[in-house]
Amino acid sequence: MNTVFSIYALERAQQRGIPSEIVGWLLSYGAREYDKRGAIIRYFNKKSRNRLHRVVSPNIWGQVSKFLNAYAVVSQDGLVVTVGHRTQRINRKGVDGR
């Protein structure tokens, strides 16, 4: 998958120590929630963690586990706007706003 980052997202990923592979996995396996501003928040919930755990080797899983609180905000056109570490729960209203 070819992920497109904004300059801001690249800076934040570097500052926060989040590798681009984690962002790729967030986009591929992460849960999604609408942020009420026209973007989608991608994050790992229990179900998406289990899906990711099935596809990565046990060796890699040990290294990935410290990034499971990461999130990515993606615009409607697929641009990664920012990334970070969750410190609060994601308000789950669903992608369709319900």
LUMNURO-859853 format. One record per residue (C-alpha): z, x, y; residue in one letter; residue number from 1. Coordinates in pm, 1 decimal. Each point is the difference from the previous one (the first is absolute). Layout:
N
+----------+----------+----------+------+------+
|        z |        x |        y | resn | resi |
+----------+----------+----------+------+------+
|        Z |        X |        Y |    a |  NUM |
...
+----------+----------+----------+------+------+
END
This chain:
98
+----------+----------+----------+------+------+
|        z |        x |        y | resn | resi |
+----------+----------+----------+------+------+
|      0.0 |      0.0 |      0.0 |    m |    1 |
|    -93.7 |    134.2 |    340.9 |    n |    2 |
|    285.0 |    -87.9 |    236.0 |    t |    3 |
|    -61.6 |      3.2 |    375.7 |    v |    4 |
|    300.0 |     95.7 |    214.6 |    f |    5 |
|     45.1 |    -41.7 |    372.5 |    s |    6 |
|    105.3 |    315.1 |    183.2 |    i |    7 |
|    339.4 |   -163.0 |     55.5 |    y |    8 |
|     37.5 |    -67.0 |   -374.5 |    a |    9 |
|    -90.1 |    360.5 |    -85.5 |    l |   10 |
|    263.2 |    127.5 |    244.0 |    e |   11 |
|    265.2 |   -238.0 |   -133.2 |    r |   12 |
|    -78.6 |     84.9 |   -362.8 |    a |   13 |
|     40.1 |    369.1 |     75.9 |    q |   14 |
|    318.8 |    -49.4 |    202.3 |    q |   15 |
|    151.9 |   -224.1 |   -265.7 |    r |   16 |
|   -111.6 |    209.7 |   -295.9 |    g |   17 |
|   -207.7 |   -270.0 |   -168.9 |    i |   18 |
|   -295.1 |    143.7 |   -196.3 |    p |   19 |
|   -339.7 |   -169.7 |     23.2 |    s |   20 |
|      9.7 |    -58.9 |   -379.0 |    e |   21 |
|    301.2 |   -227.3 |     50.6 |    i |   22 |
|   -190.8 |   -197.9 |    262.9 |    v |   23 |
|   -292.1 |    -30.9 |   -241.0 |    g |   24 |
|    233.7 |   -134.7 |   -266.6 |    w |   25 |
|    153.1 |   -239.1 |    252.1 |    l |   26 |
|   -346.4 |   -136.4 |     72.2 |    l |   27 |
|    -88.6 |    -22.0 |   -369.6 |    s |   28 |
|    325.7 |   -124.0 |   -153.4 |    y |   29 |
|    230.4 |   -103.4 |    284.0 |    g |   30 |
|    111.1 |   -351.2 |     82.8 |    a |   31 |
|   -140.5 |   -145.0 |    319.8 |    r |   32 |
|    153.3 |   -207.5 |    273.9 |    e |   33 |
|   -152.2 |   -129.4 |    321.3 |    y |   34 |
|    175.8 |    146.0 |    305.6 |    d |   35 |
|    -75.3 |   -294.0 |    236.0 |    k |   36 |
|   -199.8 |    232.2 |    228.5 |    r |   37 |
|   -327.3 |     13.5 |   -190.5 |    g |   38 |
|     84.2 |    282.7 |   -240.6 |    a |   39 |
|    122.9 |     31.7 |   -357.1 |    i |   40 |
|    311.5 |    192.5 |   -104.5 |    i |   41 |
|    -40.9 |    172.8 |   -337.1 |    r |   42 |
|    319.3 |    102.4 |   -181.9 |    y |   43 |
|    136.7 |     50.3 |   -349.5 |    f |   44 |
|    200.5 |   -289.2 |   -140.0 |    n |   45 |
|    128.6 |    -18.3 |   -356.9 |    k |   46 |
|   -325.7 |   -136.1 |   -139.8 |    k |   47 |
|   -220.2 |    255.9 |    175.3 |    s |   48 |
|    235.7 |    283.6 |    -99.6 |    r |   49 |
|    -38.2 |   -104.1 |   -363.2 |    n |   50 |
|   -381.1 |     -7.1 |     31.3 |    r |   51 |
|      0.4 |    346.6 |    154.1 |    l |   52 |
|    242.6 |    130.9 |   -260.9 |    h |   53 |
|   -241.5 |   -103.5 |   -276.4 |    r |   54 |
|   -290.7 |    201.2 |    145.8 |    v |   55 |
|    168.1 |    327.4 |    101.0 |    v |   56 |
|    135.1 |    257.7 |   -241.0 |    s |   57 |
|    377.8 |     35.6 |    -42.1 |    p |   58 |
|    -20.7 |    342.1 |    164.4 |    n |   59 |
|   -163.1 |   -143.0 |    312.9 |    i |   60 |
|    228.0 |   -305.3 |      0.9 |    w |   61 |
|    301.9 |    224.2 |     53.6 |    g |   62 |
|   -162.5 |    142.0 |    312.9 |    q |   63 |
|   -128.2 |   -337.7 |    123.5 |    v |   64 |
|    330.8 |   -182.8 |    -30.6 |    s |   65 |
|    132.7 |    141.2 |    328.0 |    k |   66 |
|   -290.3 |   -167.2 |    185.9 |    f |   67 |
|     45.0 |   -350.4 |   -140.8 |    l |   68 |
|    153.6 |   -121.6 |    325.5 |    n |   69 |
|   -317.6 |     87.0 |    193.7 |    a |   70 |
|   -216.3 |   -258.5 |    172.4 |    y |   71 |
|   -338.9 |     -5.1 |    167.8 |    a |   72 |
|   -129.4 |   -234.6 |    267.9 |    v |   73 |
|   -370.2 |    -71.2 |    -43.6 |    v |   74 |
|   -225.2 |   -175.3 |    252.6 |    s |   75 |
|   -238.9 |   -276.9 |   -100.0 |    q |   76 |
|   -289.9 |    244.9 |    -13.3 |    d |   77 |
|    184.4 |    229.4 |   -245.9 |    g |   78 |
|    121.5 |    267.4 |    243.0 |    l |   79 |
|    346.8 |    137.9 |    -77.9 |    v |   80 |
|    181.3 |    -48.8 |    331.1 |    v |   81 |
|    335.3 |    160.7 |    -84.0 |    t |   82 |
|    221.8 |    101.2 |   -290.9 |    v |   83 |
|    372.4 |     38.7 |    -36.4 |    g |   84 |
|    311.2 |    -38.1 |   -211.9 |    h |   85 |
|    153.0 |   -345.7 |    -30.8 |    r |   86 |
|    354.2 |    -30.5 |    128.6 |    t |   87 |
|      4.0 |   -380.8 |     -8.9 |    q |   88 |
|   -132.7 |   -266.3 |   -230.6 |    r |   89 |
|   -351.5 |   -127.9 |     57.9 |    i |   90 |
|     -2.5 |   -363.8 |    114.1 |    n |   91 |
|   -191.9 |   -162.7 |   -283.9 |    r |   92 |
|   -212.1 |   -283.1 |    132.3 |    k |   93 |
|   -309.9 |     80.7 |   -205.5 |    g |   94 |
|   -341.4 |    124.8 |    103.9 |    v |   95 |
|   -115.1 |   -348.0 |     93.6 |    d |   96 |
|    301.8 |    -50.8 |    229.4 |    g |   97 |
|    189.1 |   -246.9 |   -218.8 |    r |   98 |
+----------+----------+----------+------+------+
END
